[in-house]
Amino acid sequence: MLSNKKYIFFDLDDTLFDFNLSSKFSLELVFKEHILPLDLKEYGFKKFFEVYKKINSDLWNKYRENKVSKEFLEVHRFSDTLNKLEIYEDDFFSSNLNSIYLDILSKQRNTVKNAGGIIEYLYRKYPLGIITNGFDSVQRKKLNSCMLTDYFKHIVTSEKAGALKPSRQIFDYAISLTGLNRSEIVFVGDEFDVDIKGANESGITGIWLNTGNKQTDSHLKYIEIKDLSDLRKFF
Ligand SMILES: [Mg+2]
């Protein structure tokens, strides 16, 4: 099934870059240095993080559906969180928090388990690429911080492609860069609805990195792995 493959694309966040760990760490620094001094109410980072996570995820869904802009998302994930916690600052403040957060986040170098080893291994055998929903400068800085940039021939961000996964447009854009047939391409990602559905729609073989043992009742054709090192069995 995979013997005809000539190119491997990867998702970035939580497939190679440990986004969950890094974003929590970065937000905690932002919280301690810039939010805690504003307010002495009885809540800590745990509460802030819980509220932020929900708001950020809702805004990303809206951004994916083209209902809000990147700029709106970046300000409102902080301003809405602060408002919910009854801290009232202007948008300029939230916009600054966002810049500080992204700056810290993009300097993190936490990779997903076995990411470095598998990339080093596959790089010797195949051209590799990235297809990521994210902002160009931030995603590139993350790759640089993890010292992974040089392994990838093409780095496709949603910002650059003008479309977000799971839409077919971003995959088609990535395929066009390779000069290959879509049946010769594989895509590895951790989010079933975004990565695997999107790859499938575009005629690319999807490999689902399912580290959390999530369930799906999907009838799509895909390959499932529990750890990135499982890729050695296929390539
Ligand atoms: Mg991901």
Boltz pocket constraint, residues with backbone or C-beta under 6 A from the ligand:
constraints:
  - pocket:
      binder: B
      contacts: [[A, 11], [A, 12], [A, 13], [A, 14], [A, 15], [A, 189], [A, 190], [A, 191]]
      max_distance: 6.0
